[in-house]
């Protein structure tokens, strides 16, 4: 019996699914929307991320999946002096416009995008923490791994600036925001 090499991401692997079909199928996954911000030393940056999930409560770990070519992935994945601290805000349905601001290509720095939005610096991360979300977390990256066209970041939660008792989540489904029906 001969061993067959495994080539990650290769379309030549027998049984590999069509990328367009996989993308269409995965767009059927319902995801909450978050805003991830970093104080990089040069500027405050941020992006909208729907590929976020809890990993563990003890120790408290979360996972982000970032597009590999994004500025945030570059900052968190640097070989020399990567930024490891960041903040994550779980957005409410009322923060749809804010999500769109941070999802747009060619956007300015996070401080400009948050000019009219209440926010503060995280006590642990130094990142901008938007007020009014469902909850806010401060995190420290512990593992950063390339995965296809994305970068996976497993991070320890280092602080919880706030948790709201009420509010509806901002949800994405099939590349659109959904009106929540909770």
C-alpha positions as CSV (number, residue, x, y, z in Angstrom):
1,X,0.0,0.0,0.0
2,X,1.5,3.3,-1.0
3,X,0.9,6.5,0.9
4,X,-0.6,9.4,-1.0
5,X,0.7,12.9,-0.1
6,X,-1.9,15.3,1.1
7,X,-1.8,18.7,-0.6
8,X,-3.9,21.3,1.3
9,X,-6.0,23.5,-0.9
10,X,-5.1,21.6,-4.1
11,X,-7.8,21.2,-6.7
12,X,-6.0,18.1,-7.9
13,X,-6.8,16.1,-4.8
14,X,-9.2,13.4,-5.7
15,X,-12.6,14.1,-4.2
16,X,-11.9,17.8,-3.7
17,X,-15.1,19.9,-4.1
18,X,-15.6,22.7,-6.5
19,X,-14.5,26.0,-4.8
20,X,-17.6,27.9,-6.1
21,X,-20.0,25.2,-4.8
22,X,-18.3,25.2,-1.4
23,X,-18.5,28.9,-1.2
24,X,-22.2,28.9,-2.1
25,X,-22.9,26.2,0.5
26,X,-20.9,27.9,3.2
27,X,-22.8,31.2,2.6
28,X,-25.8,29.3,4.0
29,X,-24.0,29.3,7.4
30,X,-25.6,31.9,9.7
31,X,-22.9,34.0,11.5
32,X,-22.9,36.7,14.1
33,X,-20.9,39.8,13.1
34,X,-18.0,41.2,15.1
35,X,-15.8,44.2,14.9
36,X,-12.1,43.4,15.5
37,X,-9.8,46.3,16.3
38,X,-6.0,46.6,16.9
39,X,-3.7,49.4,18.1
40,X,-0.8,48.7,15.9
41,X,1.5,51.5,17.1
42,X,1.3,53.2,13.7
43,X,-2.5,53.5,13.6
44,X,-5.7,52.0,14.9
45,X,-7.1,49.4,12.5
46,X,-10.2,47.4,12.4
47,X,-12.3,45.1,10.3
48,X,-15.7,43.4,10.3
49,X,-15.3,39.7,11.0
50,X,-18.1,37.0,10.9
51,X,-15.7,34.1,11.2
52,X,-15.4,34.2,15.0
53,X,-16.2,31.6,17.5
54,X,-15.6,30.6,21.1
55,X,-13.1,27.7,21.6
56,X,-12.8,27.1,25.3
57,X,-14.1,28.6,28.5
58,X,-11.2,27.3,30.7
59,X,-8.9,28.7,29.6
60,X,-11.0,31.3,27.9
61,X,-10.1,31.1,24.1
62,X,-11.7,32.4,21.0
63,X,-10.9,31.9,17.3
64,X,-10.8,34.4,14.4
65,X,-10.4,33.5,10.8
66,X,-9.1,36.4,8.7
67,X,-8.6,36.8,5.0
68,X,-4.8,36.2,4.5
69,X,-4.3,39.3,2.4
70,X,-6.0,41.6,4.8
71,X,-4.1,44.3,6.7
72,X,-5.3,42.9,10.0
73,X,-4.0,39.4,9.1
74,X,-0.7,41.0,8.1
75,X,-0.4,42.8,11.5
76,X,-1.3,39.8,13.6
77,X,0.7,37.4,11.5
78,X,4.0,39.3,11.2
79,X,7.1,37.3,11.6
80,X,9.0,40.2,13.3
81,X,7.2,41.9,16.1
82,X,3.6,40.8,15.5
83,X,0.8,42.7,17.3
84,X,-0.9,40.2,19.6
85,X,-3.4,42.3,21.5
86,X,-6.8,43.1,20.0
87,X,-10.5,43.8,20.9
88,X,-13.6,42.1,19.6
89,X,-17.1,43.6,19.9
90,X,-20.1,41.4,19.2
91,X,-22.3,43.8,17.2
92,X,-26.0,44.4,17.6
93,X,-28.5,44.6,14.8
94,X,-28.5,48.4,15.3
95,X,-24.8,48.6,14.4
96,X,-25.2,47.5,10.8
97,X,-23.9,50.8,9.4
98,X,-20.8,50.5,11.6
99,X,-20.2,47.0,10.3
100,X,-20.5,48.2,6.7
101,X,-17.9,51.0,7.4
102,X,-15.3,48.5,8.5
103,X,-16.1,46.0,5.7
104,X,-15.6,48.5,2.9
105,X,-12.3,48.3,0.9
106,X,-9.9,51.2,1.0
107,X,-11.3,52.5,4.3
108,X,-9.4,55.0,6.5
109,X,-8.1,54.3,10.0
110,X,-10.4,53.1,12.7
111,X,-10.3,56.3,14.7
112,X,-11.8,58.2,11.7
113,X,-14.5,55.5,11.2
114,X,-15.4,55.8,14.8
115,X,-15.5,59.6,14.9
116,X,-19.2,59.7,15.7
117,X,-19.5,56.4,17.6
118,X,-18.9,56.1,21.4
119,X,-15.7,54.1,22.1
120,X,-12.8,53.9,24.4
121,X,-9.4,52.2,24.7
122,X,-9.3,48.8,26.1
123,X,-7.5,48.7,29.4
124,X,-5.6,45.5,28.5
125,X,-5.3,45.6,24.7
126,X,-5.1,49.3,24.1
127,X,-7.4,48.7,21.1
128,X,-10.5,50.8,20.4
129,X,-13.6,49.2,22.0
130,X,-16.9,50.3,20.5
131,X,-19.7,50.9,23.0
132,X,-23.2,49.6,22.4
133,X,-22.4,46.1,21.3
134,X,-23.7,42.9,22.9
135,X,-20.4,42.3,24.5
136,X,-16.7,43.3,24.2
137,X,-13.7,41.1,24.7
138,X,-10.0,42.0,24.9
139,X,-7.7,39.2,23.6
140,X,-4.1,38.2,23.2
141,X,-3.2,36.0,20.2
142,X,-1.6,32.7,21.3
143,X,-1.5,30.8,18.0
144,X,-1.5,32.1,14.5
145,X,-1.7,29.6,11.6
146,X,-2.1,29.9,7.9
147,X,-5.1,27.9,6.6
148,X,-5.7,28.1,2.8
149,X,-6.5,31.7,1.9
150,X,-7.1,32.6,5.6
151,X,-5.1,33.1,8.8
152,X,-6.5,31.4,11.9
153,X,-5.9,33.2,15.2
154,X,-6.5,31.5,18.5
155,X,-6.5,34.0,21.3
156,X,-6.9,34.1,25.0
157,X,-9.5,36.4,26.4
158,X,-7.7,38.8,28.7
159,X,-10.6,41.1,29.6
160,X,-14.3,41.7,29.2
161,X,-15.0,45.4,29.1
162,X,-18.8,44.9,29.1
163,X,-21.7,42.5,28.5
164,X,-25.2,43.8,27.8
165,X,-28.2,42.0,29.1
166,X,-30.4,43.0,26.2
167,X,-30.0,43.5,22.5
168,X,-30.3,41.6,19.2
169,X,-27.3,40.3,17.3
170,X,-26.2,41.5,13.9
171,X,-26.4,38.4,11.7
172,X,-25.1,37.6,8.2
173,X,-26.7,34.9,6.0
174,X,-26.1,34.4,2.3
175,X,-23.9,37.6,2.1
176,X,-26.6,39.8,3.5
177,X,-27.6,41.1,7.0
178,X,-30.6,39.4,8.4
179,X,-33.2,41.1,10.5
180,X,-33.0,39.2,13.7
181,X,-36.1,37.6,15.0
182,X,-35.2,36.8,18.6
